[in-house]
Amino acid sequence: MLVFSFATARAQQSTLSNVSFNPRCIAPDGHGNNFVVGSDSQSGIDVANVDSGGNVIATSSFRIASDATPAAAAVDPQGNLWIVGAAIFGTATNEPLVGMIAEVDSSGTKLLMANPFGGVDPKGYTRINTVAIDTNGNLYVGGYSFQSDFPLTAGAFMSQYGNTSPPAGCSWDGPPTYGFIAKLAQSTQKPYTLTYSTLLGSQQVPAGPCGFPPSTAVSALAVDANGVVTAAGTTEASNFPVTPGSYQSQYAGQTNDVDIFVTRLNAQGSALVWSTLLATAPTIASDNILLSGIALDSDSGGNVVLTGTTDAASIPVTAGALQPKFANPQGFQLGPINGFVAKVNATGSNLIFSTYYGIDDGLSAPRLDAQGNIWITGSVADQSGLVLHPNSLNLGGSLIAELAPDGSSVLFSELLSNGVAGQDLALNPDGSLLAVGTSANTVLNASTGFVLRLPRGAPSGISILSVADSAVNEVTGTVAPGEFLSIYGTGLGTTSEVGTQVSVDGILTPMLYASANQINVLAPYEIQAGKQVNIQLTTDAGSAQTGPLQVVPAQPGMFVVLNADGSVNSASHPAAPESVISIFVSGAGALSQALPDGTIAGSPAPVPALPVLVDISYTLPSTLVPILGVETVTPDYAGGVPGTVIDMLRVAVKLPAVLDTAWGSSVAVQVGDAKSATTPLYVSTSP
């Protein structure tokens, strides 16, 4: 675990911690501390205990079962952490994937128990997506299952499967996929007892053409002080149970199109209080809606705020919406995914507001503050249509935003470096924010997660928010000799401030650019792989320092790909078949000859000490399924660029003939054992 403590010159402080797993969610303990829960590449469940200052004070990894995947977490009144998801608990070859419920002590370091939840039918599986805990410590879990022996209780709203028989001449592998909601009471005799368990979905699967019947899944739960549960999720069922007078009582799609539901059960789980659908008829054949989460406000018995994403204009939009139309700019090969935020009133009869919000790779569950303002975080793929607060920081694609309770305005927003936030967000009692994100770290062949604490509102004084590779604006927690680095934050300096200095472990670095929110520097070649280094920033107004960055031999990131004629490779300017392209790369590591930092390359220019290769992936047409392939090519040239700093690597490679008829291709550069992220490669195909 690496910890970045970013000091500020004045009162407000931000803290960025690095953890060696993929953060999935945050579970506040109600007293200012938070648990961050995620998973690593070895199917472990990872927990980081974060104090009120945003510092990671303990991390633990638990090997619970095979293929264990956490989905959500919550803290009970005793301060213990409950984690839900899915896992394979047995060792037999036909053991099914079932729900997972695990309890960790209040320190986040001791696993108290881990149990399966679901049936034993190997033809199906069960997955828990969400968990909520009431003031008495009762657990409420939701998800989906198509196990014929899934545990249900008598008197529950839907205590048995509907029609599980396929139409004549057809066959199914198991029963339909239903959502479920279960209430679990903690017990001294057992970890918990089943108070009620109900299915949720189509109570009668209609006869129709062969194919698997419509599916329903519970994605999010919220419970009020009376034990009344509100659930939300997605359904393909045209006869999903809805109540009279609900906002949308008719399924709007075609067969097996996805719709959103919001359903409130009574405290006994025996009947619906109300239930409504939400989405409109999709505008494309393949409509993909995902629900991120819900939250209950304190008005009129609990209005329901929900967030999610969709790849089609299928969400109803109310008057005065922040983003009234589905954003669909050019350049997305599979079409963009838009976020959305909506609020349903406490009786399910009216849509208080609904708006699209940005083009997102993902949008978090909503968090509400004491004023009912709606906080979200997400990974922004494109800023088209995104409404930001005036004077927002714009440093990358990690969004943090605060929306008014009626969705009419953005009260606060920041775009931080890619990967720093975007996965989940928590509001602390002192008004600070805690956000988590994840960034694929190809150098370490592992995933790196980030835990960022921000003061309420924009940081003041000198505040470093992240350090990223300049080529890809991706935060990794690692650095390579000679890498182009971008330091992001507030109060950092301007080009006129000659007193601004940046050093790495005391070694002054060449500065390429300086502004109040960004400074670009070159990592010294003197730093050694395997060591840890700190970056120090000093200005006339004060100073700041990052925590340790791990030094790696190389960390290639691609700035740009140029065609043979010097144009930027793009869909509108593809490379000619079998031509030579040039790739400009940061982070190639040590050079074959030692030269002072910031030296301008002559001719011949220096070359990297590590070998350089180019991986070109492609898709070829086929009468059955497309053929995927990769060619690893030794470049014609891999070295410095005369007339620019020695840190810039130019890689020239001739495109292989196989691309002449390919449907699509991409390129990545490998330096030593480290590989860059791939980027699309556009090539004119042969007639």
NULOFI-952297 format. One line per 10 residues: number of its first residue (from 0); their letters; for each residue x, y, z of C-alpha. Coordinates in steps of 0.1 Angstrom, whole numbers, always signed. Example, Ala and Ser with C-alpha at 12.3 -4.5 7.8 and 13.67 -1.06 7.14 Angstrom:
0	as	+123,-45,+78 ~ +137,-11,+71 $
***
This chain:
0	mlvfsfatar	+0,+0,+0 ~ +13,+35,-10 ~ -1,+66,+8 ~ +0,+100,-8 ~ -5,+127,+19 ~ -9,+160,+0 ~ -2,+189,+23 ~ -16,+223,+17 ~ -4,+257,+26 ~ -36,+267,+44 $
10	aqqstlsnvs	-63,+250,+64 ~ -81,+227,+39 ~ -63,+195,+32 ~ -68,+167,+7 ~ -54,+132,+11 ~ -49,+106,-16 ~ -42,+70,-6 ~ -32,+43,-30 ~ -44,+7,-23 ~ -34,-24,-42 $
20	fnprciapdg	-69,-36,-52 ~ -99,-24,-72 ~ -122,-4,-49 ~ -158,-14,-54 ~ -177,+6,-27 ~ -175,+27,+4 ~ -192,+18,+37 ~ -193,+47,+62 ~ -193,+38,+99 ~ -213,+69,+108 $
30	hgnnfvvgsd	-185,+84,+129 ~ -162,+98,+102 ~ -143,+66,+93 ~ -150,+46,+62 ~ -144,+11,+50 ~ -133,+7,+13 ~ -142,-27,-1 ~ -129,-42,-33 ~ -112,-72,-48 ~ -78,-82,-63 $
40	sqsgidvanv	-67,-104,-91 ~ -66,-135,-68 ~ -104,-135,-60 ~ -97,-120,-26 ~ -120,-96,-8 ~ -100,-66,+2 ~ -108,-41,+29 ~ -91,-8,+37 ~ -100,+10,+70 ~ -98,+48,+63 $
50	dsggnviats	-97,+73,+92 ~ -115,+106,+93 ~ -85,+123,+78 ~ -86,+101,+47 ~ -56,+81,+57 ~ -56,+43,+52 ~ -48,+29,+86 ~ -52,-8,+79 ~ -57,-31,+49 ~ -67,-68,+49 $
60	sfriasdatp	-74,-94,+23 ~ -97,-123,+29 ~ -98,-155,+8 ~ -134,-164,+14 ~ -143,-188,-14 ~ -136,-194,-51 ~ -145,-166,-75 ~ -155,-144,-46 ~ -167,-110,-59 ~ -179,-82,-36 $
70	aaaavdpqgn	-208,-61,-48 ~ -218,-39,-18 ~ -211,-33,+19 ~ -227,-17,+49 ~ -218,-12,+86 ~ -241,-24,+114 ~ -248,-5,+147 ~ -219,-24,+164 ~ -195,-10,+138 ~ -190,-44,+121 $
80	lwivgaaifg	-187,-45,+83 ~ -210,-66,+62 ~ -200,-75,+26 ~ -222,-91,+0 ~ -216,-104,-34 ~ -212,-139,-50 ~ -188,-168,-46 ~ -185,-206,-52 ~ -183,-221,-17 ~ -179,-258,-24 $
90	tatneplvgm	-151,-278,-41 ~ -171,-301,-63 ~ -169,-295,-100 ~ -206,-286,-103 ~ -209,-263,-73 ~ -231,-233,-82 ~ -223,-196,-78 ~ -243,-184,-49 ~ -248,-153,-29 ~ -220,-144,-4 $
100	iaevdssgtk	-226,-127,+30 ~ -194,-119,+51 ~ -190,-101,+84 ~ -157,-83,+93 ~ -150,-68,+127 ~ -150,-31,+134 ~ -112,-28,+128 ~ -116,-42,+93 ~ -89,-68,+99 ~ -107,-99,+112 $
110	llmanpfggv	-132,-120,+93 ~ -160,-131,+117 ~ -179,-152,+93 ~ -186,-159,+56 ~ -217,-179,+45 ~ -234,-187,+12 ~ -269,-175,+5 ~ -290,-192,-22 ~ -299,-227,-32 ~ -278,-257,-41 $
120	dpkgytrint	-292,-263,-76 ~ -262,-266,-98 ~ -282,-257,-129 ~ -286,-221,-117 ~ -269,-194,-97 ~ -276,-167,-72 ~ -260,-133,-69 ~ -264,-106,-42 ~ -261,-71,-56 ~ -270,-49,-26 $
130	vaidtngnly	-273,-47,+12 ~ -289,-23,+37 ~ -290,-24,+75 ~ -316,-9,+97 ~ -311,+7,+131 ~ -317,-27,+148 ~ -289,-44,+129 ~ -312,-64,+105 ~ -298,-70,+71 ~ -317,-66,+39 $
140	vggysfqsdf	-301,-81,+7 ~ -312,-80,-29 ~ -301,-95,-61 ~ -312,-122,-86 ~ -315,-159,-88 ~ -326,-187,-111 ~ -321,-216,-87 ~ -352,-237,-83 ~ -345,-242,-45 ~ -338,-206,-37 $
150	pltagafmsq	-349,-200,-1 ~ -383,-184,+2 ~ -407,-178,+31 ~ -444,-185,+35 ~ -465,-154,+34 ~ -439,-134,+14 ~ -452,-112,-15 ~ -440,-138,-40 ~ -432,-170,-22 ~ -429,-194,-51 $
160	ygntsppagc	-418,-194,-87 ~ -443,-187,-114 ~ -446,-207,-146 ~ -413,-225,-150 ~ -424,-247,-179 ~ -411,-236,-213 ~ -434,-235,-243 ~ -441,-267,-262 ~ -411,-279,-281 ~ -387,-257,-262 $
170	swdgpptygf	-364,-263,-232 ~ -348,-241,-205 ~ -318,-247,-184 ~ -336,-237,-153 ~ -364,-214,-140 ~ -367,-178,-150 ~ -343,-153,-134 ~ -361,-134,-106 ~ -350,-105,-85 ~ -352,-112,-47 $
180	iaklaqstqk	-354,-93,-15 ~ -346,-109,+19 ~ -345,-97,+54 ~ -320,-114,+78 ~ -321,-109,+115 ~ -288,-113,+134 ~ -290,-141,+159 ~ -269,-155,+188 ~ -276,-190,+176 ~ -266,-184,+140 $
190	pytltystll	-250,-156,+121 ~ -286,-146,+110 ~ -321,-160,+106 ~ -343,-155,+76 ~ -372,-132,+85 ~ -387,-130,+51 ~ -376,-138,+15 ~ -395,-129,-16 ~ -390,-131,-53 ~ -397,-101,-75 $
200	gsqqvpagpc	-405,-103,-112 ~ -430,-117,-136 ~ -454,-139,-117 ~ -465,-157,-148 ~ -440,-161,-176 ~ -459,-157,-209 ~ -458,-183,-235 ~ -437,-172,-265 ~ -409,-182,-289 ~ -382,-204,-276 $
210	gfppstavsa	-355,-186,-257 ~ -348,-178,-221 ~ -377,-161,-204 ~ -376,-124,-192 ~ -352,-116,-164 ~ -355,-93,-134 ~ -327,-82,-110 ~ -327,-61,-79 ~ -298,-37,-81 ~ -303,-14,-51 $
220	lavdangvvt	-321,-13,-17 ~ -328,+13,+9 ~ -346,+8,+42 ~ -363,+34,+64 ~ -366,+37,+102 ~ -397,+14,+101 ~ -381,-14,+82 ~ -399,-6,+50 ~ -377,-15,+20 ~ -375,+3,-13 $
230	aagtteasnf	-359,-17,-41 ~ -349,-8,-76 ~ -335,-26,-105 ~ -341,-37,-141 ~ -366,-61,-157 ~ -374,-75,-191 ~ -408,-88,-178 ~ -438,-71,-196 ~ -460,-81,-167 ~ -438,-70,-139 $
240	pvtpgsyqsq	-460,-63,-108 ~ -470,-26,-106 ~ -496,-9,-85 ~ -526,+13,-96 ~ -518,+50,-98 ~ -481,+44,-102 ~ -461,+68,-124 ~ -457,+41,-152 ~ -479,+11,-150 ~ -473,-2,-185 $
250	yagqtndvdi	-442,-19,-197 ~ -429,+4,-226 ~ -406,-19,-245 ~ -407,-48,-269 ~ -401,-84,-258 ~ -371,-86,-235 ~ -363,-49,-236 ~ -350,-36,-203 ~ -371,-13,-181 ~ -364,+2,-147 $
260	fvtrlnaqgs	-386,-6,-117 ~ -389,+11,-83 ~ -408,-10,-57 ~ -416,-5,-21 ~ -425,-34,+2 ~ -443,-33,+35 ~ -423,-40,+66 ~ -433,-77,+66 ~ -423,-83,+30 ~ -458,-96,+23 $
270	alvwstllat	-472,-70,+0 ~ -464,-40,-22 ~ -468,-5,-9 ~ -464,+7,-44 ~ -445,-3,-75 ~ -437,+16,-107 ~ -417,+12,-139 ~ -397,+42,-152 ~ -381,+39,-187 ~ -397,+48,-220 $
280	aptiasdnil	-397,+28,-252 ~ -361,+24,-264 ~ -350,+40,-296 ~ -326,+12,-306 ~ -331,-25,-307 ~ -304,-33,-281 ~ -313,-11,-251 ~ -289,-15,-221 ~ -299,+1,-189 ~ -280,-3,-156 $
290	lsgialdsds	-291,+10,-123 ~ -263,+22,-100 ~ -281,+29,-68 ~ -309,+46,-49 ~ -312,+68,-18 ~ -342,+80,+3 ~ -345,+117,+11 ~ -362,+129,+43 ~ -392,+145,+26 ~ -428,+132,+28 $
300	ggnvvltgtt	-420,+96,+37 ~ -390,+91,+15 ~ -387,+102,-21 ~ -364,+79,-41 ~ -333,+93,-58 ~ -318,+69,-84 ~ -289,+70,-107 ~ -278,+48,-136 ~ -266,+46,-172 ~ -282,+38,-205 $
310	daasipvtag	-270,+34,-241 ~ -302,+47,-256 ~ -326,+76,-252 ~ -349,+55,-230 ~ -351,+76,-199 ~ -380,+101,-194 ~ -369,+137,-190 ~ -387,+163,-171 ~ -391,+200,-178 ~ -360,+221,-170 $
320	alqpkfanpq	-337,+191,-170 ~ -300,+198,-168 ~ -294,+177,-199 ~ -327,+172,-217 ~ -314,+151,-245 ~ -293,+119,-248 ~ -258,+130,-258 ~ -247,+111,-289 ~ -216,+127,-304 ~ -196,+112,-332 $
330	gfqlgpingf	-166,+90,-326 ~ -181,+62,-304 ~ -178,+29,-322 ~ -204,+12,-301 ~ -224,+43,-292 ~ -221,+65,-260 ~ -234,+56,-226 ~ -252,+85,-208 ~ -256,+88,-171 ~ -290,+97,-156 $
340	vakvnatgsn	-303,+110,-123 ~ -340,+109,-113 ~ -362,+113,-83 ~ -396,+95,-78 ~ -420,+108,-52 ~ -427,+89,-19 ~ -459,+73,-33 ~ -444,+62,-66 ~ -470,+82,-85 ~ -449,+110,-99 $
350	lifstyygid	-415,+118,-113 ~ -402,+148,-94 ~ -373,+152,-119 ~ -353,+132,-144 ~ -323,+142,-164 ~ -295,+127,-184 ~ -261,+137,-170 ~ -230,+134,-191 ~ -214,+106,-212 ~ -202,+82,-185 $
360	dglsaprlda	-183,+49,-183 ~ -201,+46,-150 ~ -221,+66,-125 ~ -221,+59,-88 ~ -250,+54,-64 ~ -263,+87,-51 ~ -254,+101,-17 ~ -276,+127,+0 ~ -264,+154,+24 ~ -284,+170,+53 $
370	qgniwitgsv	-299,+195,+28 ~ -310,+168,+4 ~ -284,+177,-22 ~ -274,+148,-44 ~ -237,+138,-47 ~ -224,+115,-74 ~ -191,+105,-89 ~ -184,+89,-122 ~ -159,+83,-150 ~ -166,+107,-178 $
380	adqsglvlhp	-158,+94,-213 ~ -167,+126,-231 ~ -178,+160,-218 ~ -205,+165,-244 ~ -237,+176,-227 ~ -221,+176,-192 ~ -233,+205,-171 ~ -206,+217,-146 ~ -206,+244,-120 ~ -189,+276,-132 $
390	nslnlggsli	-152,+277,-125 ~ -150,+239,-119 ~ -116,+223,-119 ~ -112,+204,-152 ~ -82,+181,-148 ~ -94,+148,-163 ~ -123,+124,-164 ~ -131,+116,-128 ~ -163,+135,-119 ~ -175,+146,-85 $
400	aelapdgssv	-208,+166,-86 ~ -234,+180,-63 ~ -269,+185,-77 ~ -297,+205,-61 ~ -325,+184,-45 ~ -348,+192,-74 ~ -322,+184,-100 ~ -324,+219,-114 ~ -288,+230,-110 ~ -252,+218,-103 $
410	lfsellsngv	-241,+233,-70 ~ -205,+220,-71 ~ -184,+200,-95 ~ -148,+189,-102 ~ -132,+169,-129 ~ -101,+152,-115 ~ -75,+130,-130 ~ -86,+98,-146 ~ -89,+70,-120 ~ -87,+91,-89 $
420	agqdlalnpd	-125,+89,-83 ~ -155,+76,-102 ~ -164,+44,-84 ~ -181,+55,-52 ~ -184,+85,-29 ~ -192,+90,+8 ~ -201,+122,+28 ~ -184,+125,+61 ~ -198,+142,+92 ~ -173,+170,+91 $
430	gsllavgtsa	-184,+179,+56 ~ -155,+163,+37 ~ -159,+139,+9 ~ -143,+105,+3 ~ -142,+92,-32 ~ -127,+60,-46 ~ -115,+51,-81 ~ -94,+26,-99 ~ -68,+27,-126 ~ -55,-3,-145 $
440	ntvlnastgf	-17,-4,-138 ~ -2,-24,-167 ~ +33,-19,-153 ~ +27,-38,-121 ~ +3,-63,-139 ~ -22,-55,-111 ~ -49,-30,-104 ~ -44,+1,-84 ~ -71,+18,-64 ~ -73,+53,-50 $
450	vlrlprgaps	-90,+68,-19 ~ -93,+105,-21 ~ -104,+128,+7 ~ -115,+163,-3 ~ -126,+191,+20 ~ -161,+204,+14 ~ -159,+227,-16 ~ -128,+234,-36 ~ -95,+230,-18 ~ -77,+262,-9 $
460	gisilsvads	-41,+271,-8 ~ -16,+247,-24 ~ -33,+214,-28 ~ -20,+185,-49 ~ -48,+163,-60 ~ -29,+138,-82 ~ +2,+130,-101 ~ -4,+114,-136 ~ +15,+104,-167 ~ +11,+134,-191 $
470	avnevtgtva	+6,+112,-221 ~ -26,+94,-209 ~ -36,+115,-178 ~ -38,+83,-158 ~ -29,+81,-122 ~ -10,+49,-113 ~ +10,+54,-81 ~ +41,+46,-100 ~ +68,+66,-120 ~ +95,+57,-145 $
480	pgeflsiygt	+128,+75,-151 ~ +124,+102,-177 ~ +86,+100,-176 ~ +65,+131,-185 ~ +45,+139,-153 ~ +16,+161,-147 ~ +9,+174,-112 ~ -27,+185,-107 ~ -41,+206,-79 ~ -49,+241,-68 $
490	glgttsevgt	-25,+271,-62 ~ +4,+253,-78 ~ +20,+282,-97 ~ +21,+301,-130 ~ +47,+305,-157 ~ +56,+339,-142 ~ +63,+325,-108 ~ +101,+319,-112 ~ +102,+307,-76 ~ +82,+275,-83 $
500	qvsvdgiltp	+103,+244,-81 ~ +96,+207,-83 ~ +120,+181,-71 ~ +120,+143,-68 ~ +138,+131,-37 ~ +157,+163,-37 ~ +166,+162,-74 ~ +153,+193,-93 ~ +133,+184,-123 ~ +130,+202,-156 $
510	mlyasanqin	+96,+221,-157 ~ +78,+221,-190 ~ +46,+240,-180 ~ +31,+257,-150 ~ -3,+270,-141 ~ -25,+273,-111 ~ -39,+238,-116 ~ -12,+219,-134 ~ +25,+216,-136 ~ +43,+194,-161 $
520	vlapyeiqag	+77,+181,-153 ~ +102,+154,-164 ~ +110,+126,-139 ~ +148,+125,-132 ~ +167,+97,-149 ~ +186,+94,-116 ~ +157,+77,-98 ~ +161,+39,-95 ~ +136,+11,-102 ~ +125,-7,-71 $
530	kqvniqlttd	+128,+24,-49 ~ +102,+48,-36 ~ +104,+85,-42 ~ +85,+117,-31 ~ +77,+147,-52 ~ +82,+181,-35 ~ +66,+213,-48 ~ +78,+247,-35 ~ +63,+281,-44 ~ +64,+316,-29 $
540	agsaqtgplq	+30,+308,-13 ~ +41,+276,+4 ~ +49,+239,-3 ~ +34,+205,-7 ~ +46,+170,-10 ~ +33,+137,-23 ~ +37,+104,-5 ~ +58,+77,-19 ~ +57,+68,-56 ~ +70,+34,-66 $
550	vvpaqpgmfv	+97,+36,-92 ~ +94,+11,-121 ~ +118,+4,-150 ~ +94,+17,-176 ~ +58,+30,-178 ~ +50,+36,-215 ~ +21,+59,-224 ~ +13,+70,-259 ~ +9,+107,-266 ~ -2,+105,-303 $
560	vlnadgsvns	+0,+83,-334 ~ +10,+100,-366 ~ +5,+88,-401 ~ +33,+88,-427 ~ +21,+122,-440 ~ +23,+137,-405 ~ -14,+138,-398 ~ -29,+125,-366 ~ -42,+90,-370 ~ -80,+91,-367 $
570	ashpaapesv	-112,+78,-382 ~ -112,+107,-406 ~ -75,+104,-413 ~ -66,+67,-414 ~ -31,+54,-422 ~ -24,+40,-457 ~ -21,+2,-459 ~ +14,-10,-451 ~ +26,+25,-444 ~ +49,+36,-416 $
580	isifvsgaga	+33,+52,-386 ~ +51,+71,-358 ~ +41,+67,-321 ~ +53,+92,-296 ~ +57,+77,-261 ~ +64,+88,-225 ~ +79,+67,-198 ~ +104,+46,-218 ~ +128,+44,-188 ~ +166,+47,-187 $
590	lsqalpdgti	+186,+54,-218 ~ +215,+36,-233 ~ +237,+65,-224 ~ +237,+88,-193 ~ +227,+124,-202 ~ +217,+153,-179 ~ +180,+157,-173 ~ +163,+180,-199 ~ +190,+175,-225 ~ +178,+182,-261 $
600	agspapvpal	+184,+152,-283 ~ +209,+156,-311 ~ +214,+133,-341 ~ +218,+104,-336 ~ +194,+106,-307 ~ +197,+83,-276 ~ +177,+51,-275 ~ +160,+33,-245 ~ +181,+8,-226 ~ +151,-17,-226 $
610	pvlvdisytl	+139,-34,-258 ~ +109,-19,-275 ~ +81,-38,-293 ~ +48,-29,-308 ~ +16,-50,-304 ~ -10,-46,-331 ~ -43,-62,-325 ~ -69,-67,-353 ~ -103,-82,-362 ~ -107,-100,-395 $
620	pstlvpilgv	-140,-108,-411 ~ -152,-144,-412 ~ -182,-163,-424 ~ -188,-177,-389 ~ -173,-155,-362 ~ -147,-127,-365 ~ -111,-137,-362 ~ -91,-119,-336 ~ -53,-117,-339 ~ -22,-99,-326 $
630	etvtpdyagg	+11,-93,-343 ~ +41,-83,-322 ~ +64,-62,-344 ~ +99,-50,-339 ~ +99,-13,-348 ~ +120,+1,-376 ~ +131,+28,-352 ~ +127,+34,-314 ~ +147,+63,-301 ~ +147,+100,-292 $
640	vpgtvidmlr	+135,+128,-314 ~ +163,+152,-325 ~ +155,+188,-314 ~ +133,+178,-284 ~ +140,+165,-249 ~ +156,+131,-247 ~ +126,+119,-227 ~ +104,+117,-258 ~ +105,+83,-275 ~ +95,+80,-312 $
650	vavklpavld	+85,+45,-323 ~ +83,+40,-361 ~ +66,+8,-373 ~ +55,-5,-407 ~ +19,-17,-406 ~ +15,-54,-414 ~ -3,-65,-445 ~ -30,-83,-424 ~ -45,-49,-416 ~ -54,-42,-452 $
660	tawgssvavq	-86,-62,-449 ~ -92,-59,-411 ~ -125,-46,-396 ~ -106,-28,-369 ~ -73,-26,-351 ~ -55,-12,-321 ~ -19,-6,-311 ~ +1,-8,-279 ~ +38,-2,-272 ~ +59,-24,-249 $
670	vgdaksattp	+91,-13,-233 ~ +108,-41,-214 ~ +81,-59,-195 ~ +58,-29,-193 ~ +30,-23,-219 ~ +10,+8,-226 ~ -27,+9,-228 ~ -41,+2,-263 ~ -54,+29,-285 ~ -75,+25,-317 $
680	lyvstsp	-55,+24,-349 ~ -73,+35,-381 ~ -62,+20,-414 ~ -76,+23,-449 ~ -87,-11,-460 ~ -80,-25,-494 ~ -109,-24,-519 $
***
